[in-house]
Amino acid sequence: MRLTEAGLVYKWAEEEVNKASHNSTPSGVGSGSTAIKLQHLQAAFFILLLGFAISATVLGVEIMAISWWKRRIKTANTEGVVILDQDQL
């Protein structure tokens, strides 16, 4: 609050704008900036695909675990065995 009231924030913003305008060239040549290509984003896409693969694997394991658990309960009920949850203990 005091920085804004004293005008420091505006002064800093003006200095940054002046600094940026002095550093840029009119034609953009030699400024060091390049267009982003697919090669620059290759690592990000690799991490994204790795995350998709891990999440699909975890989903498959969860689906198999649920089907196994349902079969276990169904078999136990046909044998006359009662399976209690933690809530029922």
Phi and psi restraints in degrees (range 20) as a CNS / XPLOR table:
assign (resid 1 and name C) (resid 2 and name N)
       (resid 2 and name CA) (resid 2 and name C) 1.0 -69.3 20.0 2
assign (resid 2 and name N) (resid 2 and name CA)
       (resid 2 and name C) (resid 3 and name N) 1.0 -32.4 20.0 2
assign (resid 2 and name C) (resid 3 and name N)
       (resid 3 and name CA) (resid 3 and name C) 1.0 -65.0 20.0 2
assign (resid 3 and name N) (resid 3 and name CA)
       (resid 3 and name C) (resid 4 and name N) 1.0 -39.4 20.0 2
assign (resid 3 and name C) (resid 4 and name N)
       (resid 4 and name CA) (resid 4 and name C) 1.0 -69.0 20.0 2
assign (resid 4 and name N) (resid 4 and name CA)
       (resid 4 and name C) (resid 5 and name N) 1.0 -43.2 20.0 2
assign (resid 4 and name C) (resid 5 and name N)
       (resid 5 and name CA) (resid 5 and name C) 1.0 -64.2 20.0 2
assign (resid 5 and name N) (resid 5 and name CA)
       (resid 5 and name C) (resid 6 and name N) 1.0 -34.4 20.0 2
assign (resid 5 and name C) (resid 6 and name N)
       (resid 6 and name CA) (resid 6 and name C) 1.0 -79.0 20.0 2
assign (resid 6 and name N) (resid 6 and name CA)
       (resid 6 and name C) (resid 7 and name N) 1.0 -11.6 20.0 2
assign (resid 6 and name C) (resid 7 and name N)
       (resid 7 and name CA) (resid 7 and name C) 1.0 86.0 20.0 2
assign (resid 7 and name N) (resid 7 and name CA)
       (resid 7 and name C) (resid 8 and name N) 1.0 9.6 20.0 2
assign (resid 7 and name C) (resid 8 and name N)
       (resid 8 and name CA) (resid 8 and name C) 1.0 -68.9 20.0 2
assign (resid 8 and name N) (resid 8 and name CA)
       (resid 8 and name C) (resid 9 and name N) 1.0 -38.0 20.0 2
assign (resid 8 and name C) (resid 9 and name N)
       (resid 9 and name CA) (resid 9 and name C) 1.0 -63.1 20.0 2
assign (resid 9 and name N) (resid 9 and name CA)
       (resid 9 and name C) (resid 10 and name N) 1.0 -43.4 20.0 2
assign (resid 9 and name C) (resid 10 and name N)
       (resid 10 and name CA) (resid 10 and name C) 1.0 -66.1 20.0 2
assign (resid 10 and name N) (resid 10 and name CA)
       (resid 10 and name C) (resid 11 and name N) 1.0 -38.6 20.0 2
assign (resid 10 and name C) (resid 11 and name N)
       (resid 11 and name CA) (resid 11 and name C) 1.0 -64.8 20.0 2
assign (resid 11 and name N) (resid 11 and name CA)
       (resid 11 and name C) (resid 12 and name N) 1.0 -43.5 20.0 2
assign (resid 11 and name C) (resid 12 and name N)
       (resid 12 and name CA) (resid 12 and name C) 1.0 -64.6 20.0 2
assign (resid 12 and name N) (resid 12 and name CA)
       (resid 12 and name C) (resid 13 and name N) 1.0 -41.6 20.0 2
assign (resid 12 and name C) (resid 13 and name N)
       (resid 13 and name CA) (resid 13 and name C) 1.0 -62.8 20.0 2
assign (resid 13 and name N) (resid 13 and name CA)
       (resid 13 and name C) (resid 14 and name N) 1.0 -42.4 20.0 2
assign (resid 13 and name C) (resid 14 and name N)
       (resid 14 and name CA) (resid 14 and name C) 1.0 -64.6 20.0 2
assign (resid 14 and name N) (resid 14 and name CA)
       (resid 14 and name C) (resid 15 and name N) 1.0 -40.0 20.0 2
assign (resid 14 and name C) (resid 15 and name N)
       (resid 15 and name CA) (resid 15 and name C) 1.0 -64.0 20.0 2
assign (resid 15 and name N) (resid 15 and name CA)
       (resid 15 and name C) (resid 16 and name N) 1.0 -39.9 20.0 2
assign (resid 15 and name C) (resid 16 and name N)
       (resid 16 and name CA) (resid 16 and name C) 1.0 -66.9 20.0 2
assign (resid 16 and name N) (resid 16 and name CA)
       (resid 16 and name C) (resid 17 and name N) 1.0 -39.6 20.0 2
assign (resid 16 and name C) (resid 17 and name N)
       (resid 17 and name CA) (resid 17 and name C) 1.0 -64.6 20.0 2
assign (resid 17 and name N) (resid 17 and name CA)
       (resid 17 and name C) (resid 18 and name N) 1.0 -44.0 20.0 2
assign (resid 17 and name C) (resid 18 and name N)
       (resid 18 and name CA) (resid 18 and name C) 1.0 -63.5 20.0 2
assign (resid 18 and name N) (resid 18 and name CA)
       (resid 18 and name C) (resid 19 and name N) 1.0 -40.7 20.0 2
assign (resid 18 and name C) (resid 19 and name N)
       (resid 19 and name CA) (resid 19 and name C) 1.0 -63.2 20.0 2
assign (resid 19 and name N) (resid 19 and name CA)
       (resid 19 and name C) (resid 20 and name N) 1.0 -42.4 20.0 2
assign (resid 19 and name C) (resid 20 and name N)
       (resid 20 and name CA) (resid 20 and name C) 1.0 -68.3 20.0 2
assign (resid 20 and name N) (resid 20 and name CA)
       (resid 20 and name C) (resid 21 and name N) 1.0 -37.2 20.0 2
assign (resid 20 and name C) (resid 21 and name N)
       (resid 21 and name CA) (resid 21 and name C) 1.0 -72.0 20.0 2
assign (resid 21 and name N) (resid 21 and name CA)
       (resid 21 and name C) (resid 22 and name N) 1.0 -31.1 20.0 2
assign (resid 21 and name C) (resid 22 and name N)
       (resid 22 and name CA) (resid 22 and name C) 1.0 -75.6 20.0 2
assign (resid 22 and name N) (resid 22 and name CA)
       (resid 22 and name C) (resid 23 and name N) 1.0 -30.3 20.0 2
assign (resid 22 and name C) (resid 23 and name N)
       (resid 23 and name CA) (resid 23 and name C) 1.0 -81.6 20.0 2
assign (resid 23 and name N) (resid 23 and name CA)
       (resid 23 and name C) (resid 24 and name N) 1.0 -19.9 20.0 2
assign (resid 23 and name C) (resid 24 and name N)
       (resid 24 and name CA) (resid 24 and name C) 1.0 -87.8 20.0 2
assign (resid 24 and name N) (resid 24 and name CA)
       (resid 24 and name C) (resid 25 and name N) 1.0 146.9 20.0 2
assign (resid 24 and name C) (resid 25 and name N)
       (resid 25 and name CA) (resid 25 and name C) 1.0 -99.3 20.0 2
assign (resid 25 and name N) (resid 25 and name CA)
       (resid 25 and name C) (resid 26 and name N) 1.0 151.5 20.0 2
assign (resid 25 and name C) (resid 26 and name N)
       (resid 26 and name CA) (resid 26 and name C) 1.0 -62.6 20.0 2
assign (resid 26 and name N) (resid 26 and name CA)
       (resid 26 and name C) (resid 27 and name N) 1.0 -38.2 20.0 2
assign (resid 26 and name C) (resid 27 and name N)
       (resid 27 and name CA) (resid 27 and name C) 1.0 -87.4 20.0 2
assign (resid 27 and name N) (resid 27 and name CA)
       (resid 27 and name C) (resid 28 and name N) 1.0 -14.6 20.0 2
assign (resid 27 and name C) (resid 28 and name N)
       (resid 28 and name CA) (resid 28 and name C) 1.0 83.5 20.0 2
assign (resid 28 and name N) (resid 28 and name CA)
       (resid 28 and name C) (resid 29 and name N) 1.0 -1.2 20.0 2
assign (resid 28 and name C) (resid 29 and name N)
       (resid 29 and name CA) (resid 29 and name C) 1.0 -82.1 20.0 2
assign (resid 29 and name N) (resid 29 and name CA)
       (resid 29 and name C) (resid 30 and name N) 1.0 133.7 20.0 2
assign (resid 29 and name C) (resid 30 and name N)
       (resid 30 and name CA) (resid 30 and name C) 1.0 81.0 20.0 2
assign (resid 30 and name N) (resid 30 and name CA)
       (resid 30 and name C) (resid 31 and name N) 1.0 6.6 20.0 2
assign (resid 30 and name C) (resid 31 and name N)
       (resid 31 and name CA) (resid 31 and name C) 1.0 -82.4 20.0 2
assign (resid 31 and name N) (resid 31 and name CA)
       (resid 31 and name C) (resid 32 and name N) 1.0 -9.5 20.0 2
assign (resid 31 and name C) (resid 32 and name N)
       (resid 32 and name CA) (resid 32 and name C) 1.0 89.1 20.0 2
assign (resid 32 and name N) (resid 32 and name CA)
       (resid 32 and name C) (resid 33 and name N) 1.0 -2.6 20.0 2
assign (resid 32 and name C) (resid 33 and name N)
       (resid 33 and name CA) (resid 33 and name C) 1.0 -93.0 20.0 2
assign (resid 33 and name N) (resid 33 and name CA)
       (resid 33 and name C) (resid 34 and name N) 1.0 138.6 20.0 2
assign (resid 33 and name C) (resid 34 and name N)
       (resid 34 and name CA) (resid 34 and name C) 1.0 -128.5 20.0 2
assign (resid 34 and name N) (resid 34 and name CA)
       (resid 34 and name C) (resid 35 and name N) 1.0 161.2 20.0 2
assign (resid 34 and name C) (resid 35 and name N)
       (resid 35 and name CA) (resid 35 and name C) 1.0 -73.2 20.0 2
assign (resid 35 and name N) (resid 35 and name CA)
       (resid 35 and name C) (resid 36 and name N) 1.0 142.5 20.0 2
assign (resid 35 and name C) (resid 36 and name N)
       (resid 36 and name CA) (resid 36 and name C) 1.0 -78.4 20.0 2
assign (resid 36 and name N) (resid 36 and name CA)
       (resid 36 and name C) (resid 37 and name N) 1.0 126.7 20.0 2
assign (resid 36 and name C) (resid 37 and name N)
       (resid 37 and name CA) (resid 37 and name C) 1.0 -110.6 20.0 2
assign (resid 37 and name N) (resid 37 and name CA)
       (resid 37 and name C) (resid 38 and name N) 1.0 171.6 20.0 2
assign (resid 37 and name C) (resid 38 and name N)
       (resid 38 and name CA) (resid 38 and name C) 1.0 -62.5 20.0 2
assign (resid 38 and name N) (resid 38 and name CA)
       (resid 38 and name C) (resid 39 and name N) 1.0 -30.6 20.0 2
assign (resid 38 and name C) (resid 39 and name N)
       (resid 39 and name CA) (resid 39 and name C) 1.0 -64.9 20.0 2
assign (resid 39 and name N) (resid 39 and name CA)
       (resid 39 and name C) (resid 40 and name N) 1.0 -31.7 20.0 2
assign (resid 39 and name C) (resid 40 and name N)
       (resid 40 and name CA) (resid 40 and name C) 1.0 -69.8 20.0 2
assign (resid 40 and name N) (resid 40 and name CA)
       (resid 40 and name C) (resid 41 and name N) 1.0 -28.8 20.0 2
assign (resid 40 and name C) (resid 41 and name N)
       (resid 41 and name CA) (resid 41 and name C) 1.0 -99.2 20.0 2
assign (resid 41 and name N) (resid 41 and name CA)
       (resid 41 and name C) (resid 42 and name N) 1.0 8.3 20.0 2
assign (resid 41 and name C) (resid 42 and name N)
       (resid 42 and name CA) (resid 42 and name C) 1.0 -60.9 20.0 2
assign (resid 42 and name N) (resid 42 and name CA)
       (resid 42 and name C) (resid 43 and name N) 1.0 -41.8 20.0 2
assign (resid 42 and name C) (resid 43 and name N)
       (resid 43 and name CA) (resid 43 and name C) 1.0 -65.7 20.0 2
assign (resid 43 and name N) (resid 43 and name CA)
       (resid 43 and name C) (resid 44 and name N) 1.0 -38.5 20.0 2
assign (resid 43 and name C) (resid 44 and name N)
       (resid 44 and name CA) (resid 44 and name C) 1.0 -65.3 20.0 2
assign (resid 44 and name N) (resid 44 and name CA)
       (resid 44 and name C) (resid 45 and name N) 1.0 -41.3 20.0 2
assign (resid 44 and name C) (resid 45 and name N)
       (resid 45 and name CA) (resid 45 and name C) 1.0 -66.8 20.0 2
assign (resid 45 and name N) (resid 45 and name CA)
       (resid 45 and name C) (resid 46 and name N) 1.0 -36.6 20.0 2
assign (resid 45 and name C) (resid 46 and name N)
       (resid 46 and name CA) (resid 46 and name C) 1.0 -63.4 20.0 2
assign (resid 46 and name N) (resid 46 and name CA)
       (resid 46 and name C) (resid 47 and name N) 1.0 -44.1 20.0 2
assign (resid 46 and name C) (resid 47 and name N)
       (resid 47 and name CA) (resid 47 and name C) 1.0 -65.2 20.0 2
assign (resid 47 and name N) (resid 47 and name CA)
       (resid 47 and name C) (resid 48 and name N) 1.0 -38.3 20.0 2
assign (resid 47 and name C) (resid 48 and name N)
       (resid 48 and name CA) (resid 48 and name C) 1.0 -62.6 20.0 2
assign (resid 48 and name N) (resid 48 and name CA)
       (resid 48 and name C) (resid 49 and name N) 1.0 -47.3 20.0 2
assign (resid 48 and name C) (resid 49 and name N)
       (resid 49 and name CA) (resid 49 and name C) 1.0 -65.6 20.0 2
assign (resid 49 and name N) (resid 49 and name CA)
       (resid 49 and name C) (resid 50 and name N) 1.0 -35.8 20.0 2
assign (resid 49 and name C) (resid 50 and name N)
       (resid 50 and name CA) (resid 50 and name C) 1.0 -63.7 20.0 2
assign (resid 50 and name N) (resid 50 and name CA)
       (resid 50 and name C) (resid 51 and name N) 1.0 -41.2 20.0 2
assign (resid 50 and name C) (resid 51 and name N)
       (resid 51 and name CA) (resid 51 and name C) 1.0 -64.6 20.0 2
assign (resid 51 and name N) (resid 51 and name CA)
       (resid 51 and name C) (resid 52 and name N) 1.0 -40.4 20.0 2
assign (resid 51 and name C) (resid 52 and name N)
       (resid 52 and name CA) (resid 52 and name C) 1.0 -62.3 20.0 2
assign (resid 52 and name N) (resid 52 and name CA)
       (resid 52 and name C) (resid 53 and name N) 1.0 -42.8 20.0 2
assign (resid 52 and name C) (resid 53 and name N)
       (resid 53 and name CA) (resid 53 and name C) 1.0 -64.4 20.0 2
assign (resid 53 and name N) (resid 53 and name CA)
       (resid 53 and name C) (resid 54 and name N) 1.0 -42.4 20.0 2
assign (resid 53 and name C) (resid 54 and name N)
       (resid 54 and name CA) (resid 54 and name C) 1.0 -65.7 20.0 2
assign (resid 54 and name N) (resid 54 and name CA)
       (resid 54 and name C) (resid 55 and name N) 1.0 -43.5 20.0 2
assign (resid 54 and name C) (resid 55 and name N)
       (resid 55 and name CA) (resid 55 and name C) 1.0 -67.6 20.0 2
assign (resid 55 and name N) (resid 55 and name CA)
       (resid 55 and name C) (resid 56 and name N) 1.0 -36.3 20.0 2
assign (resid 55 and name C) (resid 56 and name N)
       (resid 56 and name CA) (resid 56 and name C) 1.0 -66.4 20.0 2
assign (resid 56 and name N) (resid 56 and name CA)
       (resid 56 and name C) (resid 57 and name N) 1.0 -38.3 20.0 2
assign (resid 56 and name C) (resid 57 and name N)
       (resid 57 and name CA) (resid 57 and name C) 1.0 -64.1 20.0 2
assign (resid 57 and name N) (resid 57 and name CA)
       (resid 57 and name C) (resid 58 and name N) 1.0 -45.0 20.0 2
assign (resid 57 and name C) (resid 58 and name N)
       (resid 58 and name CA) (resid 58 and name C) 1.0 -63.7 20.0 2
assign (resid 58 and name N) (resid 58 and name CA)
       (resid 58 and name C) (resid 59 and name N) 1.0 -40.7 20.0 2
assign (resid 58 and name C) (resid 59 and name N)
       (resid 59 and name CA) (resid 59 and name C) 1.0 -61.9 20.0 2
assign (resid 59 and name N) (resid 59 and name CA)
       (resid 59 and name C) (resid 60 and name N) 1.0 -43.4 20.0 2
assign (resid 59 and name C) (resid 60 and name N)
       (resid 60 and name CA) (resid 60 and name C) 1.0 -61.8 20.0 2
assign (resid 60 and name N) (resid 60 and name CA)
       (resid 60 and name C) (resid 61 and name N) 1.0 -42.3 20.0 2
assign (resid 60 and name C) (resid 61 and name N)
       (resid 61 and name CA) (resid 61 and name C) 1.0 -64.3 20.0 2
assign (resid 61 and name N) (resid 61 and name CA)
       (resid 61 and name C) (resid 62 and name N) 1.0 -40.5 20.0 2
assign (resid 61 and name C) (resid 62 and name N)
       (resid 62 and name CA) (resid 62 and name C) 1.0 -64.0 20.0 2
assign (resid 62 and name N) (resid 62 and name CA)
       (resid 62 and name C) (resid 63 and name N) 1.0 -42.4 20.0 2
assign (resid 62 and name C) (resid 63 and name N)
       (resid 63 and name CA) (resid 63 and name C) 1.0 -64.0 20.0 2
assign (resid 63 and name N) (resid 63 and name CA)
       (resid 63 and name C) (resid 64 and name N) 1.0 -42.3 20.0 2
assign (resid 63 and name C) (resid 64 and name N)
       (resid 64 and name CA) (resid 64 and name C) 1.0 -65.2 20.0 2
assign (resid 64 and name N) (resid 64 and name CA)
       (resid 64 and name C) (resid 65 and name N) 1.0 -38.4 20.0 2
assign (resid 64 and name C) (resid 65 and name N)
       (resid 65 and name CA) (resid 65 and name C) 1.0 -66.1 20.0 2
assign (resid 65 and name N) (resid 65 and name CA)
       (resid 65 and name C) (resid 66 and name N) 1.0 -40.2 20.0 2
assign (resid 65 and name C) (resid 66 and name N)
       (resid 66 and name CA) (resid 66 and name C) 1.0 -66.3 20.0 2
assign (resid 66 and name N) (resid 66 and name CA)
       (resid 66 and name C) (resid 67 and name N) 1.0 -43.1 20.0 2
assign (resid 66 and name C) (resid 67 and name N)
       (resid 67 and name CA) (resid 67 and name C) 1.0 -66.5 20.0 2
assign (resid 67 and name N) (resid 67 and name CA)
       (resid 67 and name C) (resid 68 and name N) 1.0 -37.7 20.0 2
assign (resid 67 and name C) (resid 68 and name N)
       (resid 68 and name CA) (resid 68 and name C) 1.0 -63.3 20.0 2
assign (resid 68 and name N) (resid 68 and name CA)
       (resid 68 and name C) (resid 69 and name N) 1.0 -43.3 20.0 2
assign (resid 68 and name C) (resid 69 and name N)
       (resid 69 and name CA) (resid 69 and name C) 1.0 -64.5 20.0 2
assign (resid 69 and name N) (resid 69 and name CA)
       (resid 69 and name C) (resid 70 and name N) 1.0 -40.8 20.0 2
assign (resid 69 and name C) (resid 70 and name N)
       (resid 70 and name CA) (resid 70 and name C) 1.0 -65.6 20.0 2
assign (resid 70 and name N) (resid 70 and name CA)
       (resid 70 and name C) (resid 71 and name N) 1.0 -40.5 20.0 2
assign (resid 70 and name C) (resid 71 and name N)
       (resid 71 and name CA) (resid 71 and name C) 1.0 -64.8 20.0 2
assign (resid 71 and name N) (resid 71 and name CA)
       (resid 71 and name C) (resid 72 and name N) 1.0 -37.1 20.0 2
assign (resid 71 and name C) (resid 72 and name N)
       (resid 72 and name CA) (resid 72 and name C) 1.0 -65.0 20.0 2
assign (resid 72 and name N) (resid 72 and name CA)
       (resid 72 and name C) (resid 73 and name N) 1.0 -43.6 20.0 2
assign (resid 72 and name C) (resid 73 and name N)
       (resid 73 and name CA) (resid 73 and name C) 1.0 -66.2 20.0 2
assign (resid 73 and name N) (resid 73 and name CA)
       (resid 73 and name C) (resid 74 and name N) 1.0 -42.1 20.0 2
assign (resid 73 and name C) (resid 74 and name N)
       (resid 74 and name CA) (resid 74 and name C) 1.0 -63.7 20.0 2
assign (resid 74 and name N) (resid 74 and name CA)
       (resid 74 and name C) (resid 75 and name N) 1.0 -42.2 20.0 2
assign (resid 74 and name C) (resid 75 and name N)
       (resid 75 and name CA) (resid 75 and name C) 1.0 -68.9 20.0 2
assign (resid 75 and name N) (resid 75 and name CA)
       (resid 75 and name C) (resid 76 and name N) 1.0 -39.3 20.0 2
assign (resid 75 and name C) (resid 76 and name N)
       (resid 76 and name CA) (resid 76 and name C) 1.0 -66.2 20.0 2
assign (resid 76 and name N) (resid 76 and name CA)
       (resid 76 and name C) (resid 77 and name N) 1.0 -36.4 20.0 2
assign (resid 76 and name C) (resid 77 and name N)
       (resid 77 and name CA) (resid 77 and name C) 1.0 -70.2 20.0 2
assign (resid 77 and name N) (resid 77 and name CA)
       (resid 77 and name C) (resid 78 and name N) 1.0 -32.0 20.0 2
assign (resid 77 and name C) (resid 78 and name N)
       (resid 78 and name CA) (resid 78 and name C) 1.0 -74.5 20.0 2
assign (resid 78 and name N) (resid 78 and name CA)
       (resid 78 and name C) (resid 79 and name N) 1.0 -23.3 20.0 2
assign (resid 78 and name C) (resid 79 and name N)
       (resid 79 and name CA) (resid 79 and name C) 1.0 -89.6 20.0 2
assign (resid 79 and name N) (resid 79 and name CA)
       (resid 79 and name C) (resid 80 and name N) 1.0 0.0 20.0 2
assign (resid 79 and name C) (resid 80 and name N)
       (resid 80 and name CA) (resid 80 and name C) 1.0 83.0 20.0 2
assign (resid 80 and name N) (resid 80 and name CA)
       (resid 80 and name C) (resid 81 and name N) 1.0 12.6 20.0 2
assign (resid 80 and name C) (resid 81 and name N)
       (resid 81 and name CA) (resid 81 and name C) 1.0 -92.0 20.0 2
assign (resid 81 and name N) (resid 81 and name CA)
       (resid 81 and name C) (resid 82 and name N) 1.0 134.4 20.0 2
assign (resid 81 and name C) (resid 82 and name N)
       (resid 82 and name CA) (resid 82 and name C) 1.0 -102.7 20.0 2
assign (resid 82 and name N) (resid 82 and name CA)
       (resid 82 and name C) (resid 83 and name N) 1.0 125.2 20.0 2
assign (resid 82 and name C) (resid 83 and name N)
       (resid 83 and name CA) (resid 83 and name C) 1.0 -101.8 20.0 2
assign (resid 83 and name N) (resid 83 and name CA)
       (resid 83 and name C) (resid 84 and name N) 1.0 121.9 20.0 2
assign (resid 83 and name C) (resid 84 and name N)
       (resid 84 and name CA) (resid 84 and name C) 1.0 -99.4 20.0 2
assign (resid 84 and name N) (resid 84 and name CA)
       (resid 84 and name C) (resid 85 and name N) 1.0 141.7 20.0 2
assign (resid 84 and name C) (resid 85 and name N)
       (resid 85 and name CA) (resid 85 and name C) 1.0 -79.4 20.0 2
assign (resid 85 and name N) (resid 85 and name CA)
       (resid 85 and name C) (resid 86 and name N) 1.0 171.2 20.0 2
assign (resid 85 and name C) (resid 86 and name N)
       (resid 86 and name CA) (resid 86 and name C) 1.0 -63.2 20.0 2
assign (resid 86 and name N) (resid 86 and name CA)
       (resid 86 and name C) (resid 87 and name N) 1.0 -30.5 20.0 2
assign (resid 86 and name C) (resid 87 and name N)
       (resid 87 and name CA) (resid 87 and name C) 1.0 -68.4 20.0 2
assign (resid 87 and name N) (resid 87 and name CA)
       (resid 87 and name C) (resid 88 and name N) 1.0 -28.8 20.0 2
assign (resid 87 and name C) (resid 88 and name N)
       (resid 88 and name CA) (resid 88 and name C) 1.0 -88.3 20.0 2
assign (resid 88 and name N) (resid 88 and name CA)
       (resid 88 and name C) (resid 89 and name N) 1.0 -5.8 20.0 2
